[in-house]
């Protein structure tokens, strides 16, 4: 299982990377994309949308199922990755290289409460 140690994770299978400007890039984990199978559709939140932590804010659909994507922390969406809307399969090819959206957190310290790679590995081991 590919779990980069420089990322944070959620129990709902999102990964989170803190960028140099303080924004957080959010994507889905390798575990999530493997479970979903070949992605065929991605819907992203609108830039400017204000989210509470755990708000449903995006959707991925695969040949097997549809799944919601949740905001890992509260904040405002400041960017979306339109390239994955046009080519959802990019997420299957590189789940940690293809982010879905970037959020400017209301509380920059909120990311500290997310799971590290070891805690996320323990979470998925119990599924």
C-alpha positions in Angstrom: 0.0 0.0 0.0 1.3 3.4 -1.0 1.1 5.8 1.9 3.4 8.8 1.6 4.5 9.9 5.1 4.5 13.6 4.2 0.7 13.6 3.9 -2.1 13.7 6.3 -5.2 11.5 5.9 -8.9 11.2 6.8 -10.8 8.2 7.8 -13.0 8.9 4.7 -9.9 8.2 2.5 -8.8 11.8 1.5 -5.2 12.8 1.6 -4.1 16.3 2.5 -0.9 18.1 1.7 0.1 21.5 3.1 1.3 23.8 0.4 3.9 26.6 0.8 1.2 29.3 0.8 -0.7 27.5 3.7 -3.4 26.1 1.4 -4.2 22.4 1.6 -4.3 20.2 -1.5 -6.9 17.4 -1.1 -7.1 14.2 -3.1 -8.2 10.6 -2.7 -5.9 7.9 -1.4 -4.5 5.0 -3.3 -6.7 2.7 -1.2 -9.8 4.7 -2.2 -9.0 4.7 -6.0 -8.2 1.0 -5.8 -11.5 0.2 -4.1 -13.5 2.4 -6.5 -11.8 1.0 -9.7 -11.6 2.9 -12.9 -12.8 6.5 -12.4 -15.1 7.8 -15.1 -16.5 11.1 -13.7 -15.4 13.7 -11.1 -17.4 16.7 -9.9 -15.4 19.3 -8.0 -16.5 22.1 -5.7 -16.7 25.7 -7.0 -13.8 28.1 -6.2 -15.0 30.4 -3.4 -17.2 27.8 -1.8 -16.9 27.9 2.0 -16.9 24.5 3.6 -17.3 23.2 7.1 -15.1 20.2 8.1 -16.6 17.0 6.8 -19.0 18.8 4.3 -19.6 16.8 1.2 -17.9 18.8 -1.5 -17.0 16.6 -4.5 -18.1 13.4 -6.1 -16.2 10.6 -7.9 -17.9 7.9 -10.0 -16.3 4.8 -11.2 -17.4 1.8 -13.2 -18.3 0.2 -9.8 -19.8 3.0 -7.6 -20.1 6.7 -6.8 -18.5 8.2 -3.7 -18.6 11.5 -1.9 -15.4 13.5 -1.2 -15.4 15.4 2.1 -13.7 18.5 3.3 -11.0 17.5 5.7 -11.1 20.9 7.5 -13.2 24.1 7.4 -12.2 26.7 4.9 -12.6 28.2 1.5 -12.0 26.4 -1.8 -9.2 28.4 -3.6 -8.5 26.2 -6.6 -9.7 23.1 -8.4 -7.9 20.7 -10.6 -9.9 20.8 -13.9 -7.5 18.4 -15.6 -8.9 15.5 -13.6 -12.5 16.4 -14.6 -11.4 16.1 -18.3 -9.4 12.9 -17.6 -10.5 11.1 -14.4 -8.2 8.2 -15.1 -5.3 10.4 -14.1 -6.3 9.8 -10.5 -6.1 6.0 -11.0 -2.6 6.4 -12.5 -1.2 8.8 -9.8 -3.6 9.2 -6.8 -1.0 11.3 -4.8 0.0 13.4 -7.7 -3.5 14.4 -8.8 -5.2 16.7 -6.3 -8.9 17.5 -6.5 -9.1 20.9 -4.8 -7.2 23.3 -2.6 -8.7 24.8 0.5 -7.5 27.7 2.6 -8.2 26.5 6.1 -10.1 28.7 8.6 -7.8 27.3 11.3 -4.3 26.5 9.9 -3.7 24.2 12.9 -6.8 22.0 12.1 -4.6 19.9 9.8 -2.7 18.6 12.9 -5.8 16.7 14.0 -5.8 14.6 10.8 -4.4 11.1 10.6 -0.7 10.4 9.9 0.3 7.6 7.5 0.5 5.0 10.4 -2.9 5.9 11.8 -4.5 5.8 8.4 -2.9 2.4 7.7 -4.4 1.1 10.9 -7.8 2.5 9.9 -7.9 0.8 6.6 -6.5 -2.5 8.1 -9.7 -2.7 10.1 -12.1 -2.3 7.1 
